[in-house]
Amino acid sequence: MKAVIYYFSGTGNSLFVAKGIAAALDAELLPIASSLSEDKIRVKADAAGIVFPVYYGDLPLPVKNFAKKLTDIQNIYLFSVCTFGGSAGDSHKTLKQIVQGRGGQIAATYGVHMPQNAFYKFWEKHRPLYRRWQKNLPVVVANTISRREGTFFRNILFDLIFKGIQAWVKPRYAKSFAAKSGISPDLPLDELIHFNDVGFKVHIRACTGCGLCEKVCPAGNIEMQLNKPFWRHQCWNCLACYNYCPEKAISSSIAAEGYYYRHPDITVQEIMAQKKRDIMY
Protein backbone atom coordinates (compact mmCIF):
# COMPACT_ATOMS: atom_id res chain seq x y z
CA MET A 1 0.00 0.00 0.00
CA LYS A 2 1.32 3.40 -0.98
CA ALA A 3 0.26 6.18 1.37
CA VAL A 4 0.70 9.94 1.64
CA ILE A 5 0.12 12.20 4.64
CA TYR A 6 -0.82 15.82 4.03
CA TYR A 7 -0.50 18.23 6.93
CA PHE A 8 -0.95 21.81 8.01
CA SER A 9 0.59 23.00 11.26
CA GLY A 10 1.12 26.39 12.87
CA THR A 11 3.19 25.58 15.93
CA GLY A 12 3.95 21.90 15.51
CA ASN A 13 1.18 19.79 17.08
CA SER A 14 -0.30 18.59 13.81
CA LEU A 15 3.13 18.10 12.24
CA PHE A 16 4.17 15.97 15.22
CA VAL A 17 1.11 13.77 14.67
CA ALA A 18 1.57 13.67 10.89
CA LYS A 19 5.24 12.69 11.19
CA GLY A 20 4.36 9.79 13.45
CA ILE A 21 1.74 8.45 11.06
CA ALA A 22 3.95 8.91 8.00
CA ALA A 23 6.88 7.12 9.63
CA ALA A 24 4.73 4.19 10.78
CA LEU A 25 3.12 3.78 7.35
CA ASP A 26 6.32 4.50 5.42
CA ALA A 27 4.28 7.23 3.76
CA GLU A 28 5.27 10.40 1.95
CA LEU A 29 4.80 13.52 4.10
CA LEU A 30 3.64 16.63 2.24
CA PRO A 31 2.77 20.13 3.48
CA ILE A 32 -0.65 21.45 2.50
CA ALA A 33 0.59 25.05 2.34
CA SER A 34 2.96 24.36 -0.56
CA SER A 35 0.27 22.61 -2.62
CA LEU A 36 -2.20 25.50 -2.69
CA SER A 37 -0.66 27.12 -5.78
CA GLU A 38 -1.90 24.13 -7.81
CA ASP A 39 -5.23 24.31 -9.62
CA LYS A 40 -5.84 20.60 -9.02
CA ILE A 41 -4.32 18.27 -6.43
CA ARG A 42 -4.04 14.63 -7.44
CA VAL A 43 -3.29 12.09 -4.73
CA LYS A 44 -0.68 9.66 -6.03
CA ALA A 45 -1.31 6.96 -3.46
CA ASP A 46 -3.77 4.27 -2.40
CA ALA A 47 -4.40 5.92 0.97
CA ALA A 48 -4.12 9.51 2.14
CA GLY A 49 -4.35 11.15 5.53
CA ILE A 50 -5.14 14.81 6.14
CA VAL A 51 -3.80 16.15 9.44
CA PHE A 52 -4.72 19.61 10.72
CA PRO A 53 -5.51 21.70 13.82
CA VAL A 54 -9.00 22.93 14.72
CA TYR A 55 -9.49 26.71 14.50
CA TYR A 56 -12.61 28.35 15.92
CA GLY A 57 -14.26 24.95 16.14
CA ASP A 58 -13.84 24.25 12.42
CA LEU A 59 -11.48 23.51 9.55
CA PRO A 60 -8.59 25.98 8.98
CA LEU A 61 -8.76 28.04 5.80
CA PRO A 62 -5.79 26.39 4.03
CA VAL A 63 -7.23 22.92 4.64
CA LYS A 64 -10.59 23.99 3.21
CA ASN A 65 -8.88 25.34 0.11
CA PHE A 66 -6.75 22.21 -0.18
CA ALA A 67 -9.78 19.90 0.01
CA LYS A 68 -11.59 21.91 -2.67
CA LYS A 69 -8.76 21.16 -5.10
CA LEU A 70 -8.61 17.39 -4.60
CA THR A 71 -9.16 15.53 -7.87
CA ASP A 72 -9.79 11.88 -8.82
CA ILE A 73 -10.17 10.66 -5.25
CA GLN A 74 -13.07 8.23 -5.75
CA ASN A 75 -11.02 5.08 -5.12
CA ILE A 76 -8.61 6.41 -2.50
CA TYR A 77 -8.91 5.53 1.19
CA LEU A 78 -9.02 8.94 2.88
CA PHE A 79 -8.81 9.62 6.60
CA SER A 80 -8.54 12.80 8.64
CA VAL A 81 -6.84 13.55 11.94
CA CYS A 82 -7.50 16.80 13.77
CA THR A 83 -5.54 18.14 16.72
CA PHE A 84 -7.41 20.32 19.18
CA GLY A 85 -7.28 21.91 22.60
CA GLY A 86 -10.97 21.42 23.24
CA SER A 87 -12.95 19.49 20.63
CA ALA A 88 -12.99 18.46 16.98
CA GLY A 89 -15.96 20.79 16.58
CA ASP A 90 -17.29 20.89 13.02
CA SER A 91 -13.89 20.29 11.42
CA HIS A 92 -14.45 16.70 10.29
CA LYS A 93 -18.00 17.50 9.20
CA THR A 94 -16.81 20.39 7.04
CA LEU A 95 -14.02 18.31 5.50
CA LYS A 96 -16.38 15.43 4.76
CA GLN A 97 -18.79 17.75 2.96
CA ILE A 98 -16.05 19.24 0.78
CA VAL A 99 -14.55 15.84 -0.05
CA GLN A 100 -17.95 14.38 -0.92
CA GLY A 101 -18.44 17.30 -3.29
CA ARG A 102 -15.19 16.26 -4.96
CA GLY A 103 -16.42 12.67 -5.41
CA GLY A 104 -14.56 11.12 -2.49
CA GLN A 105 -15.24 9.99 1.06
CA ILE A 106 -13.48 10.44 4.39
CA ALA A 107 -13.54 6.87 5.65
CA ALA A 108 -12.10 7.38 9.13
CA THR A 109 -11.76 10.38 11.45
CA TYR A 110 -9.59 10.86 14.53
CA GLY A 111 -9.35 13.53 17.19
CA VAL A 112 -6.11 14.12 19.09
CA HIS A 113 -6.01 16.34 22.15
CA MET A 114 -2.89 18.53 22.08
CA PRO A 115 -1.82 21.63 24.07
CA GLN A 116 -3.30 25.00 23.17
CA ASN A 117 -1.04 27.42 21.33
CA ALA A 118 -3.07 30.54 22.18
CA PHE A 119 -3.78 30.43 25.91
CA TYR A 120 -2.86 28.52 29.05
CA LYS A 121 -4.93 25.77 30.64
CA PHE A 122 -3.70 24.90 34.11
CA TRP A 123 -5.18 21.38 33.88
CA GLU A 124 -3.54 20.62 30.53
CA LYS A 125 -0.38 18.58 31.08
CA HIS A 126 1.64 18.57 27.89
CA ARG A 127 3.77 15.43 28.17
CA PRO A 128 0.86 13.13 29.08
CA LEU A 129 -0.98 14.41 26.00
CA TYR A 130 2.01 13.58 23.79
CA ARG A 131 2.26 10.10 25.33
CA ARG A 132 -1.46 9.46 24.85
CA TRP A 133 -1.12 10.18 21.15
CA GLN A 134 1.86 7.82 20.89
CA LYS A 135 -0.29 5.08 22.44
CA ASN A 136 -3.07 5.74 19.93
CA LEU A 137 -0.81 5.92 16.87
CA PRO A 138 -0.84 2.12 16.23
CA VAL A 139 -4.64 2.25 15.98
CA VAL A 140 -4.45 4.77 13.14
CA VAL A 141 -1.84 2.66 11.37
CA ALA A 142 -3.77 -0.62 11.76
CA ASN A 143 -7.04 1.00 10.66
CA THR A 144 -5.41 2.50 7.59
CA ILE A 145 -3.82 -0.77 6.53
CA SER A 146 -7.12 -2.63 6.96
CA ARG A 147 -9.14 0.30 5.49
CA ARG A 148 -11.37 0.40 8.52
CA GLU A 149 -14.11 3.03 8.63
CA GLY A 150 -15.44 4.95 11.60
CA THR A 151 -14.89 7.73 14.14
CA PHE A 152 -12.10 7.20 16.67
CA PHE A 153 -10.60 8.87 19.76
CA ARG A 154 -13.71 10.93 20.33
CA ASN A 155 -14.75 12.47 23.65
CA ILE A 156 -18.49 12.19 23.05
CA LEU A 157 -19.55 14.04 26.21
CA PHE A 158 -17.21 16.96 25.59
CA ASP A 159 -18.17 17.08 21.91
CA LEU A 160 -21.84 17.38 22.85
CA ILE A 161 -21.09 20.14 25.35
CA PHE A 162 -18.85 21.94 22.87
CA LYS A 163 -21.47 21.64 20.14
CA GLY A 164 -23.89 23.62 22.27
CA ILE A 165 -21.26 26.23 23.07
CA GLN A 166 -20.20 26.42 19.43
CA ALA A 167 -23.77 27.04 18.26
CA TRP A 168 -23.85 30.08 20.55
CA VAL A 169 -20.32 31.33 19.90
CA LYS A 170 -19.92 30.83 16.15
CA PRO A 171 -22.32 33.61 15.03
CA ARG A 172 -20.43 35.98 17.32
CA TYR A 173 -17.09 35.29 15.69
CA ALA A 174 -17.98 37.46 12.72
CA LYS A 175 -18.97 40.40 14.92
CA SER A 176 -15.82 40.05 16.98
CA PHE A 177 -13.50 39.76 13.96
CA ALA A 178 -15.20 42.68 12.20
CA ALA A 179 -14.95 44.86 15.31
CA LYS A 180 -11.21 44.19 15.59
CA SER A 181 -10.48 44.83 11.93
CA GLY A 182 -12.93 47.66 11.31
CA ILE A 183 -14.45 46.01 8.23
CA SER A 184 -18.01 44.93 7.48
CA PRO A 185 -19.43 42.04 9.56
CA ASP A 186 -21.44 41.11 6.47
CA LEU A 187 -18.38 39.56 4.86
CA PRO A 188 -18.10 35.75 4.96
CA LEU A 189 -16.41 34.46 8.11
CA ASP A 190 -13.49 33.05 6.12
CA GLU A 191 -12.71 36.51 4.75
CA LEU A 192 -13.00 38.10 8.16
CA ILE A 193 -10.49 35.60 9.56
CA HIS A 194 -7.88 36.92 7.12
CA PHE A 195 -8.15 40.36 8.71
CA ASN A 196 -7.52 39.13 12.24
CA ASP A 197 -3.90 40.04 11.63
CA VAL A 198 -4.71 43.66 12.48
CA GLY A 199 -4.45 42.40 16.06
CA PHE A 200 -0.73 41.60 15.62
CA LYS A 201 1.61 44.29 16.89
CA VAL A 202 5.39 44.40 16.87
CA HIS A 203 7.22 45.99 19.77
CA ILE A 204 9.80 48.08 17.96
CA ARG A 205 12.41 48.15 20.73
CA ALA A 206 12.31 44.36 21.14
CA CYS A 207 12.24 43.43 17.43
CA THR A 208 15.71 42.82 15.96
CA GLY A 209 14.50 42.55 12.37
CA CYS A 210 15.64 38.92 12.08
CA GLY A 211 12.74 38.08 9.74
CA LEU A 212 11.94 34.73 11.35
CA CYS A 213 8.24 35.66 11.56
CA GLU A 214 8.17 36.07 7.78
CA LYS A 215 9.93 32.73 7.28
CA VAL A 216 7.65 30.66 9.53
CA CYS A 217 4.38 32.15 8.23
CA PRO A 218 2.89 29.33 6.10
CA ALA A 219 0.43 31.75 4.48
CA GLY A 220 3.16 34.05 3.17
CA ASN A 221 1.23 36.81 4.93
CA ILE A 222 4.19 38.67 6.44
CA GLU A 223 6.52 41.00 4.59
CA MET A 224 9.56 42.62 6.16
CA GLN A 225 9.69 46.35 5.53
CA LEU A 226 12.47 48.48 7.03
CA ASN A 227 13.45 45.39 9.08
CA LYS A 228 10.02 45.16 10.69
CA PRO A 229 7.13 42.75 9.93
CA PHE A 230 3.97 43.91 8.20
CA TRP A 231 0.89 41.68 7.96
CA ARG A 232 -0.94 41.67 4.63
CA HIS A 233 -4.46 40.58 5.60
CA GLN A 234 -4.28 37.02 4.29
CA CYS A 235 -3.77 35.55 7.75
CA TRP A 236 -4.61 31.93 8.61
CA ASN A 237 -4.50 32.61 12.38
CA CYS A 238 -1.93 29.87 13.01
CA LEU A 239 0.10 32.00 15.48
CA ALA A 240 3.44 30.78 14.13
CA CYS A 241 4.80 34.34 13.95
CA TYR A 242 3.76 35.05 17.54
CA ASN A 243 5.03 31.81 19.06
CA TYR A 244 8.31 31.54 17.16
CA CYS A 245 9.55 35.12 17.58
CA PRO A 246 12.86 34.65 19.42
CA GLU A 247 12.54 38.03 21.14
CA LYS A 248 8.82 37.69 21.97
CA ALA A 249 8.45 41.01 20.20
CA ILE A 250 5.00 40.27 18.74
CA SER A 251 1.71 40.59 20.57
CA SER A 252 -1.64 39.37 19.29
CA SER A 253 -5.28 39.89 20.14
CA ILE A 254 -5.93 36.17 19.48
CA ALA A 255 -3.33 34.92 21.99
CA ALA A 256 -3.14 35.38 25.74
CA GLU A 257 -0.46 37.87 26.71
CA GLY A 258 2.65 36.17 28.03
CA TYR A 259 1.65 32.65 26.95
CA TYR A 260 3.74 30.96 24.25
CA TYR A 261 3.65 27.43 22.91
CA ARG A 262 5.32 25.38 20.21
CA HIS A 263 5.73 21.63 20.13
CA PRO A 264 9.10 20.77 21.68
CA ASP A 265 9.88 18.01 19.16
CA ILE A 266 9.28 20.14 16.06
CA THR A 267 12.02 22.47 14.86
CA VAL A 268 11.57 25.94 13.47
CA GLN A 269 13.16 24.69 10.24
CA GLU A 270 10.34 22.15 9.86
CA ILE A 271 7.72 24.86 10.24
CA MET A 272 9.53 27.02 7.70
CA ALA A 273 9.67 24.07 5.28
CA GLN A 274 5.89 24.01 4.83
CA LYS A 275 6.26 26.52 2.02
CA LYS A 276 8.49 24.18 0.02
CA ARG A 277 7.25 21.49 -2.31
CA ASP A 278 8.15 17.80 -1.99
CA ILE A 279 9.33 17.97 1.59
CA MET A 280 9.99 14.69 3.39
CA TYR A 281 11.31 14.29 6.94
ChimeraX attribute file (.defattr): number of C-alpha atoms within 10 A of each C-alpha:
attribute: neighborCount
match mode: 1-to-1
recipient: residues
	/A:1	10
	/A:2	12
	/A:3	22
	/A:4	22
	/A:5	27
	/A:6	25
	/A:7	26
	/A:8	26
	/A:9	26
	/A:10	27
	/A:11	29
	/A:12	23
	/A:13	29
	/A:14	26
	/A:15	27
	/A:16	19
	/A:17	23
	/A:18	26
	/A:19	22
	/A:20	17
	/A:21	24
	/A:22	22
	/A:23	14
	/A:24	14
	/A:25	20
	/A:26	14
	/A:27	22
	/A:28	21
	/A:29	23
	/A:30	24
	/A:31	26
	/A:32	25
	/A:33	24
	/A:34	19
	/A:35	21
	/A:36	18
	/A:37	9
	/A:38	10
	/A:39	12
	/A:40	15
	/A:41	17
	/A:42	12
	/A:43	17
	/A:44	14
	/A:45	16
	/A:46	14
	/A:47	21
	/A:48	25
	/A:49	25
	/A:50	25
	/A:51	28
	/A:52	27
	/A:53	31
	/A:54	21
	/A:55	19
	/A:56	17
	/A:57	22
	/A:58	21
	/A:59	22
	/A:60	21
	/A:61	16
	/A:62	18
	/A:63	21
	/A:64	17
	/A:65	16
	/A:66	22
	/A:67	23
	/A:68	17
	/A:69	17
	/A:70	19
	/A:71	16
	/A:72	14
	/A:73	22
	/A:74	13
	/A:75	11
	/A:76	18
	/A:77	22
	/A:78	26
	/A:79	27
	/A:80	23
	/A:81	25
	/A:82	26
	/A:83	24
	/A:84	22
	/A:85	19
	/A:86	17
	/A:87	24
	/A:88	30
	/A:89	24
	/A:90	18
	/A:91	24
	/A:92	23
	/A:93	14
	/A:94	14
	/A:95	21
	/A:96	21
	/A:97	14
	/A:98	21
	/A:99	21
	/A:100	14
	/A:101	13
	/A:102	17
	/A:103	13
	/A:104	20
	/A:105	20
	/A:106	23
	/A:107	17
	/A:108	21
	/A:109	23
	/A:110	19
	/A:111	24
	/A:112	26
	/A:113	23
	/A:114	25
	/A:115	23
	/A:116	21
	/A:117	24
	/A:118	21
	/A:119	16
	/A:120	16
	/A:121	10
	/A:122	6
	/A:123	6
	/A:124	14
	/A:125	11
	/A:126	14
	/A:127	11
	/A:128	11
	/A:129	14
	/A:130	18
	/A:131	11
	/A:132	13
	/A:133	18
	/A:134	14
	/A:135	9
	/A:136	14
	/A:137	15
	/A:138	15
	/A:139	13
	/A:140	21
	/A:141	17
	/A:142	13
	/A:143	15
	/A:144	23
	/A:145	14
	/A:146	8
	/A:147	15
	/A:148	14
	/A:149	15
	/A:150	12
	/A:151	14
	/A:152	16
	/A:153	15
	/A:154	15
	/A:155	14
	/A:156	10
	/A:157	9
	/A:158	14
	/A:159	17
	/A:160	13
	/A:161	11
	/A:162	18
	/A:163	17
	/A:164	11
	/A:165	13
	/A:166	18
	/A:167	11
	/A:168	11
	/A:169	14
	/A:170	14
	/A:171	11
	/A:172	13
	/A:173	16
	/A:174	21
	/A:175	16
	/A:176	14
	/A:177	23
	/A:178	21
	/A:179	13
	/A:180	16
	/A:181	18
	/A:182	11
	/A:183	13
	/A:184	13
	/A:185	18
	/A:186	10
	/A:187	11
	/A:188	10
	/A:189	16
	/A:190	13
	/A:191	17
	/A:192	25
	/A:193	22
	/A:194	19
	/A:195	22
	/A:196	24
	/A:197	26
	/A:198	18
	/A:199	15
	/A:200	19
	/A:201	16
	/A:202	16
	/A:203	14
	/A:204	13
	/A:205	7
	/A:206	12
	/A:207	18
	/A:208	14
	/A:209	14
	/A:210	15
	/A:211	18
	/A:212	18
	/A:213	27
	/A:214	22
	/A:215	23
	/A:216	27
	/A:217	26
	/A:218	28
	/A:219	20
	/A:220	17
	/A:221	19
	/A:222	24
	/A:223	17
	/A:224	16
	/A:225	10
	/A:226	8
	/A:227	13
	/A:228	18
	/A:229	24
	/A:230	19
	/A:231	19
	/A:232	14
	/A:233	17
	/A:234	17
	/A:235	23
	/A:236	23
	/A:237	21
	/A:238	21
	/A:239	25
	/A:240	26
	/A:241	27
	/A:242	28
	/A:243	24
	/A:244	22
	/A:245	19
	/A:246	15
	/A:247	13
	/A:248	16
	/A:249	18
	/A:250	21
	/A:251	18
	/A:252	18
	/A:253	14
	/A:254	16
	/A:255	20
	/A:256	13
	/A:257	13
	/A:258	10
	/A:259	13
	/A:260	19
	/A:261	19
	/A:262	19
	/A:263	19
	/A:264	12
	/A:265	10
	/A:266	16
	/A:267	13
	/A:268	17
	/A:269	10
	/A:270	17
	/A:271	22
	/A:272	18
	/A:273	19
	/A:274	26
	/A:275	21
	/A:276	14
	/A:277	13
	/A:278	13
	/A:279	14
	/A:280	13
	/A:281	9
